[in-house]
């Protein structure tokens, strides 16, 4: 079976000596390897203002905490995402307000966002779903017009481009995930990047209970409660090895995605997604529309290919029942979209086979 997702891990010859060295170094918690990973990742996204964490969820929660979001506040978000995007908001006690999605992309609709803004709105959470970049031109306009900051959930979008630059320095906060099946994994991990360096030290305090590493433990005074969210040196060491391969990995995703964009045009029963101006996806998942999706997925499975919607829309979870509202754009999108294998494990033969099976119909 050709899978939808698969973890890339560098070879044992490259990975295991580095892990063994750090494990027996005596320094396995937050330390110099985390600093080094932050530096390398900052270089990759051309933004030095980054803080490494133990998960993408932690990155989202810290972003919300830096904005002092809590009970009585509202955060506009999308239901077309993996659950942590919105459980992180729920952790603060704030109310989630669903904006609809563009039915042609599945990405949050700037027009719907604008309609949902109230005097209680403290942030706009946007998700670059499947590696497709949201309409940031319009979202930036809305953010500036109402003075409401944007948090970008970039868990799926490592290597995606906005205005020719890698995602990670456009909005006040950008949050990345290095969980097992993402473009790049540190086994588990995350990172938050900032549009400027003003909140770096505060974020570092929040990742370690509210304590400052700049003074001794005995001289600390916690002024704002923090969390146990730090990345450790072992995960950072894994990340440093993985970073050596990141261009190769993401280029495979992009090459396969662009191949499908070309060869699946005009195929009966298939509709392709158009990407927004000034954006380029990194194709963590390849997303398209198909008629009779259940039949399509059944046919693909019979041919040894995994195809699936993969994500459960968040607004159907009981925990978010108070946010329930009409989302016709999401209803339309969710009925017909599907993902097919697109990642580094899909070679030329595999992608040609996948395309051929789709062209034969279902």
N, C-alpha and C positions, 0 to 999 in steps of 0.2 A: 504494500500500500504506500503510495506517495503521500506523505503527511502534509497537513496544512502548516504546522509549526514544528521546529526542531532546534534544539540547542546546539550552537557552535561552541566547541571547546578546542583550544589549541592543542597541539600534539603533546603526548606525555613527556617526550624528550625536552620540550620547551617549557611546559607548565610545571612538572613535578619538582625539578630542582629548585625553582623559585619558591614554591609552596613549602618545601622541606626547609629551605633556608630561613624563611620568616617564622615558621612554626617553632623552630628551635632557637630562634634569636633571643627569646625572652621578651619580645615586644610584639604582642599580637592584637592589642586593642587599638584605639584610635592613636595614630602616630605618624611617623615620617612617610610611610608608604601611602597613607591616606592623602597627605599633603602632596606627594608626588603624583598620585592619581588625579587629584584636583587640577594640578598644573597641566598635566597631559590632556585631560578632557577639556580644560579651558582653552588650550591651544587648538584643539580639534574644532570647537564651535566658535573660535575667535572671540572669546569672552572670558577674561580671567576671574570674573566675579562669581565663583561657584563654591558650593558647600556640599560635600559628599555625605550620604546618609545610608541607612540600612534598608530603605525601600522607597519606591516611588510614592507610596501612600504617605510616608513620613514627609516627603518633599511637599506634597499638597497640604498636609496638616500644618507644617511650619509656615507656608505661605499664608494660609488663613489666620494663623496665630499672630503673625507679624502685623496683620491688619486689624488685630483685636476683634475679630468676628466672633459673635456669640449669640446667646438667646436674645430674641427680638430683632435680629438682623436678617436680611435676606441675601441669598447668593443665587444668581441666575446661572443655570447649568443646562446640560443636555442629558437626555435619557439614552442617547445612542452612544454608549460607552461601556467599558468594563465597570464593575461595581465600585472599585475603590475611589473613583472620581467623586462619587456622591456619598459614599459612606464617610469619606474624610470630611465632607461638609457637615454631615449629620453629627459627627463627633464633637463639633463646636457648639451644637445646640441651635444653630441658625436654621432658618427655613429654606428649603430648596424650592426655587421657582423654576419650573421647566420652561425653557424657550423651545420652540419647534425647530425642526431641521429643514434644510433645503431638500425637498424630495428627490432632487436629481443628483445629490452627493451624499446625503446622510449627515452632513456637517451642520453645526449650529447656524441658524438663520440670523444674520445681523438685524434684519427688520423685526423679527420676532423678539430678539433681545431688547431692542429699543422700546417695543410696545410693553414689555414686562418691567421696565425700570420704574421704581417708586422711590420715595424718600427713605425707605428702609434698605435699599439695595446697596450693599457694601463691596461687592465684587462680581465679576463676570467670569465664569469658568468655561473655557473653550477646550475642545478636544480635537487634536489632529488625528482623527480616527483612521486606523489602518495605514497610517503614513501619509494620508492626504492632508494638505494644509488648508485650514479654514480661510474664509474671505477676510484676511487680516486688514486689507485696505479699508473695508467698511467697518470692521470691528474697532479698528483704531479710531476711526471718526466718531463712532458712538461713544467709546470710552472717553475721548477728549471732550466731546460735547457735554456729557453729563458728569464728568469728573469721577467716573467709576473705574477702578483699576481692573485690568485683565490678568487672570492667571491662565497660563497655557499648560495644559496637560499634554506633554510631548512623549508619553510612554511609548507610543507607536511610531514616533516620527524622528527618531535619530537619523541625521543625515538629510532630512527633508529641507528644502530651500524656500526662503521667502525673500524676494527681491535679490536673488542671487547669493544670499548668505544663509548659512546653516541656521536652522531654528535654534533659538536659545538666548537671544539678546534683544528681542523686539519689545516684549511686555515687561512690566514690573517684575514678574516672577515667571520662570519657565521650569517645569518639573519633569524629570526624566526617570525612567525605570530601567533597571538592569536585572530584572527578574528572569527566571530560567529560559523563557522562550522568546525574549525580545531580540532585536537585531544583535545586540551584544549583551552577554550575561556576565555578572560577577557571582553567579549562583543565586544571590539575592542582593539587592542594593538599589540605591536611587541617588538623585542629585538635584539640587535646586540652583538655578542660575538667576542672576539679577541684572537689571538694566544699568545699575550703577553699584558702587561698592559700599554705600552708606549703611546697609543693614547686614553686612557680612558678619561682624562680630556678634550682633544680636542673634543671628541665625545659629552661629556656633554655640552660643550659650543655650539656646533652645534645644539643640541636639544633645546636650549633656546636662539635663535637669535644671538648667538656668545658671549653672556654674561657669565662671570664666576660667579658661586655661591660662590666662595671662598673669594670674596671681596664684599663690598657694591655696590649697583647699582650706587651710585654717583662716585665711584672710578674706575668703569669699563672703559675699552677702547676696543671696538670691532675691532679686527684685521682681522677677516674673517667673512663674513655674514653667519649667521645661520638661523634656522627655528623655527617654533613652533611645535616641535615634541615630547615633553615630555609626558610620561605616567602620569596620575594623581593618587592621593591616592585612589580614588574610584575604578578605574579599578584595581589598584594594590591590594586592599583589596579583590576584587572578585578573583583575581589571587591567592592570598595566600590561600583562601579557596579551590579553584580548585586544587591547587598543592597537597593537602592532598589526592586527588583521582586519581592523574595522573598515578600511577603505575597500578591501577585497570583498568582504561580506556584503556591504551595502551596495557596491557596484553590481554584484550578482542579483540582488533584489531588483535594482533599478533596470538592469538589462533585461531581466525576465518580464518585468512589468511593462516595459516599453515594447517588448516583443508581442505580448498579448494585445496591447493597445493597437498594434498594427494588424496582426493576423486575424483578430476576432471582429474587425469592422465588417458590418454587413452580414454577419452570420445569422441565419434564421433563429429566432427565439432569444437572441442575445442583444442587449443594449449596453453601451459602454458609458462610463462616467467622464465628463469633461471637467478638467481641473481649473481652479480660479486663476485669474490673471496674476502674474508675479509669483506664482508658486510652482514648485516641482515636488512631487511625492517621492518618498523613499520606499514605497510598496512593501511595508511590513507584511501586509496581506494584499492580494490582488482582489479588488472589489468590482463586481459588475452586476447587471440585472439579467435575470432569466425568466422566461415564462414557465409555468408549471414547475416551481422550484423543487418540490418533493420528488417529482419524477426525474428531474435533472440530477439531484444528489444521489438518488438510487442508481441511476445509470452510471454515474461516475464511480460509485463504490464498486459496482460490478466490474468495472474496468480497472480497478486497483488504484483509484484516485480519490483522495478525501476532498469533499466539497461540503461547505456548511455555512450558515449565517454566523456561527461561532458564539456571538455575544447575545445575552438575554437583555432586552431593553429594560432599563432601570426602573421605569415608572410602573412596572407591574409588580415590583416587590412590595410586600405589606408594610415594610418599615418606612416607605415613602408615600403611604396612602394619603397623608394630609396635603401632599403637593399635587394630587391628581387634577388633571385638566385635559381639555381637548388638544390633541397634537396631530392634526390631519396630515401634515407633511411626513411625520415619522410613521404614521400608519401606512402611507403609500410606499415609503422607502422600505420599511421592514418586511413588507409582503413579498418583495421581488428580489432583494439583494442577496448575493452569495459570494463566498470567497473560494478561490482555487489556489493550489500550491504555487508559490512564487519565489521562495527563498533560495539561499545559497546552495541547498541540497538538490535543487532542480537544475539539471544540466541541459544541454541542447537537445539531447534525445528525449528526455523526459518532457520538456516543454512542448516539443513538436508532437509527441504522443498525446499530451493533454489537449492541445489545440485540435488535433485530428479527431479525437473522440467527441469533442464539442461540436465540430463541424458535421459529424455524422448524424447528430440529432438525438432526441430522447423521447 
